Amino acid sequence: MIHVDITSRVKLPHAFTDRHALSDAVARIEREIKPRQALDGVIHLIDDNEMRHLNGTNRGLDKVTDVLSFTYDAELNEARGT
């Protein structure tokens, strides 16, 4: 099973925040990839200003992109105490 948390700190058009549509999309992906173990993910819906900030902080780019993704490494975060 794929579990996805969806959060938004900005007001976005309803089409972007429709949790049922996003849940349906995740279910379709799950049927396609047939994961062997449970998967978790987080989707943050953000505006252009925050995307520019995240790109600058994490990638050294002063620009807006459509998607920014990060892997989650539980062992690394545990070692860092985060």
PyRosetta script that sets phi, psi and omega in degrees:
from pyrosetta import init, pose_from_sequence

init()
pose = pose_from_sequence("MIHVDITSRVKLPHAFTDRHALSDAVARIEREIKPRQALDGVIHLIDDNEMRHLNGTNRGLDKVTDVLSFTYDAELNEARGT")
pose.set_psi(1, 139.2)
pose.set_omega(1, 175.9)
pose.set_phi(2, -102.1)
pose.set_psi(2, 125.6)
pose.set_omega(2, 177.2)
pose.set_phi(3, -109.8)
pose.set_psi(3, 129.4)
pose.set_omega(3, -179.2)
pose.set_phi(4, -129.1)
pose.set_psi(4, 127.0)
pose.set_omega(4, 171.7)
pose.set_phi(5, -95.3)
pose.set_psi(5, 133.0)
pose.set_omega(5, -178.4)
pose.set_phi(6, -116.5)
pose.set_psi(6, 122.6)
pose.set_omega(6, 179.3)
pose.set_phi(7, -130.1)
pose.set_psi(7, 154.3)
pose.set_omega(7, 177.3)
pose.set_phi(8, -146.7)
pose.set_psi(8, 129.9)
pose.set_omega(8, 177.5)
pose.set_phi(9, -101.3)
pose.set_psi(9, -2.8)
pose.set_omega(9, -178.2)
pose.set_phi(10, -126.8)
pose.set_psi(10, 158.3)
pose.set_omega(10, 177.4)
pose.set_phi(11, -81.7)
pose.set_psi(11, 119.1)
pose.set_omega(11, -179.6)
pose.set_phi(12, -121.1)
pose.set_psi(12, 159.3)
pose.set_omega(12, 176.1)
pose.set_phi(13, -55.7)
pose.set_psi(13, 147.3)
pose.set_omega(13, -176.5)
pose.set_phi(14, -53.3)
pose.set_psi(14, -35.8)
pose.set_omega(14, -178.0)
pose.set_phi(15, -59.1)
pose.set_psi(15, -28.7)
pose.set_omega(15, -178.6)
pose.set_phi(16, -86.6)
pose.set_psi(16, -15.8)
pose.set_omega(16, -175.2)
pose.set_phi(17, -115.8)
pose.set_psi(17, 11.7)
pose.set_omega(17, 179.7)
pose.set_phi(18, -71.8)
pose.set_psi(18, 98.8)
pose.set_omega(18, -175.6)
pose.set_phi(19, -62.3)
pose.set_psi(19, -32.5)
pose.set_omega(19, 178.6)
pose.set_phi(20, -65.8)
pose.set_psi(20, -43.1)
pose.set_omega(20, 179.0)
pose.set_phi(21, -64.5)
pose.set_psi(21, -41.9)
pose.set_omega(21, 179.0)
pose.set_phi(22, -67.1)
pose.set_psi(22, -39.9)
pose.set_omega(22, 177.1)
pose.set_phi(23, -63.4)
pose.set_psi(23, -39.9)
pose.set_omega(23, 177.0)
pose.set_phi(24, -62.4)
pose.set_psi(24, -40.9)
pose.set_omega(24, 179.3)
pose.set_phi(25, -63.8)
pose.set_psi(25, -42.1)
pose.set_omega(25, 177.8)
pose.set_phi(26, -63.4)
pose.set_psi(26, -41.4)
pose.set_omega(26, 178.6)
pose.set_phi(27, -61.7)
pose.set_psi(27, -39.3)
pose.set_omega(27, 178.0)
pose.set_phi(28, -64.9)
pose.set_psi(28, -41.1)
pose.set_omega(28, 178.2)
pose.set_phi(29, -62.5)
pose.set_psi(29, -43.3)
pose.set_omega(29, 179.9)
pose.set_phi(30, -60.3)
pose.set_psi(30, -41.8)
pose.set_omega(30, 178.4)
pose.set_phi(31, -64.1)
pose.set_psi(31, -34.3)
pose.set_omega(31, -179.3)
pose.set_phi(32, -72.4)
pose.set_psi(32, -46.7)
pose.set_omega(32, -173.0)
pose.set_phi(33, -89.4)
pose.set_psi(33, -16.8)
pose.set_omega(33, 177.9)
pose.set_phi(34, 44.5)
pose.set_psi(34, 66.4)
pose.set_omega(34, -177.8)
pose.set_phi(35, -63.4)
pose.set_psi(35, 146.2)
pose.set_omega(35, -179.8)
pose.set_phi(36, -85.2)
pose.set_psi(36, -12.0)
pose.set_omega(36, 179.6)
pose.set_phi(37, -142.0)
pose.set_psi(37, 166.4)
pose.set_omega(37, 179.0)
pose.set_phi(38, -65.6)
pose.set_psi(38, 139.8)
pose.set_omega(38, 178.6)
pose.set_phi(39, -120.9)
pose.set_psi(39, 145.3)
pose.set_omega(39, 176.9)
pose.set_phi(40, -122.4)
pose.set_psi(40, 151.0)
pose.set_omega(40, 176.0)
pose.set_phi(41, -157.0)
pose.set_psi(41, 162.5)
pose.set_omega(41, 177.7)
pose.set_phi(42, -130.7)
pose.set_psi(42, 133.4)
pose.set_omega(42, 174.4)
pose.set_phi(43, -114.1)
pose.set_psi(43, 119.3)
pose.set_omega(43, 175.4)
pose.set_phi(44, -106.6)
pose.set_psi(44, 123.1)
pose.set_omega(44, 176.2)
pose.set_phi(45, -93.3)
pose.set_psi(45, 119.0)
pose.set_omega(45, -173.7)
pose.set_phi(46, -129.7)
pose.set_psi(46, 166.3)
pose.set_omega(46, 178.7)
pose.set_phi(47, -93.6)
pose.set_psi(47, 176.9)
pose.set_omega(47, -176.7)
pose.set_phi(48, -61.2)
pose.set_psi(48, -37.5)
pose.set_omega(48, -179.4)
pose.set_phi(49, -62.1)
pose.set_psi(49, -45.4)
pose.set_omega(49, 179.7)
pose.set_phi(50, -69.2)
pose.set_psi(50, -36.3)
pose.set_omega(50, 177.7)
pose.set_phi(51, -62.6)
pose.set_psi(51, -43.1)
pose.set_omega(51, 178.2)
pose.set_phi(52, -61.4)
pose.set_psi(52, -43.5)
pose.set_omega(52, -180.0)
pose.set_phi(53, -62.4)
pose.set_psi(53, -47.9)
pose.set_omega(53, -179.8)
pose.set_phi(54, -63.4)
pose.set_psi(54, -40.4)
pose.set_omega(54, 176.9)
pose.set_phi(55, -62.9)
pose.set_psi(55, -40.7)
pose.set_omega(55, 178.8)
pose.set_phi(56, -65.4)
pose.set_psi(56, -45.9)
pose.set_omega(56, -177.9)
pose.set_phi(57, -67.3)
pose.set_psi(57, -42.8)
pose.set_omega(57, -171.7)
pose.set_phi(58, -99.5)
pose.set_psi(58, -21.9)
pose.set_omega(58, -175.3)
pose.set_phi(59, -126.9)
pose.set_psi(59, -4.8)
pose.set_omega(59, -179.2)
pose.set_phi(60, 70.7)
pose.set_psi(60, 22.9)
pose.set_omega(60, -178.8)
pose.set_phi(61, -112.1)
pose.set_psi(61, 132.6)
pose.set_omega(61, 176.7)
pose.set_phi(62, -98.9)
pose.set_psi(62, 69.0)
pose.set_omega(62, 180.0)
pose.set_phi(63, -158.4)
pose.set_psi(63, 165.4)
pose.set_omega(63, 177.7)
pose.set_phi(64, -97.7)
pose.set_psi(64, 136.6)
pose.set_omega(64, 175.2)
pose.set_phi(65, -124.6)
pose.set_psi(65, 166.1)
pose.set_omega(65, -179.5)
pose.set_phi(66, -72.1)
pose.set_psi(66, -37.4)
pose.set_omega(66, -174.6)
pose.set_phi(67, -141.0)
pose.set_psi(67, 142.0)
pose.set_omega(67, 172.8)
pose.set_phi(68, -133.9)
pose.set_psi(68, 124.4)
pose.set_omega(68, -177.3)
pose.set_phi(69, -126.4)
pose.set_psi(69, 151.9)
pose.set_omega(69, 179.2)
pose.set_phi(70, -133.6)
pose.set_psi(70, 145.0)
pose.set_omega(70, 172.4)
pose.set_phi(71, -85.8)
pose.set_psi(71, 155.7)
pose.set_omega(71, 177.0)
pose.set_phi(72, -112.1)
pose.set_psi(72, 122.5)
pose.set_omega(72, 179.2)
pose.set_phi(73, -116.2)
pose.set_psi(73, 98.7)
pose.set_omega(73, -175.7)
pose.set_phi(74, -59.5)
pose.set_psi(74, -41.0)
pose.set_omega(74, -178.9)
pose.set_phi(75, -65.0)
pose.set_psi(75, -41.7)
pose.set_omega(75, 178.8)
pose.set_phi(76, -64.5)
pose.set_psi(76, -45.1)
pose.set_omega(76, 179.3)
pose.set_phi(77, -64.8)
pose.set_psi(77, -36.5)
pose.set_omega(77, 178.2)
pose.set_phi(78, -65.4)
pose.set_psi(78, -41.2)
pose.set_omega(78, 179.0)
pose.set_phi(79, -65.1)
pose.set_psi(79, -32.8)
pose.set_omega(79, 178.9)
pose.set_phi(80, -81.8)
pose.set_psi(80, -14.6)
pose.set_omega(80, -177.5)
pose.set_phi(81, 80.4)
pose.set_psi(81, 23.6)
pose.set_omega(81, 179.8)
pose.set_phi(82, -107.5)
pose.dump_pdb("model.pdb")
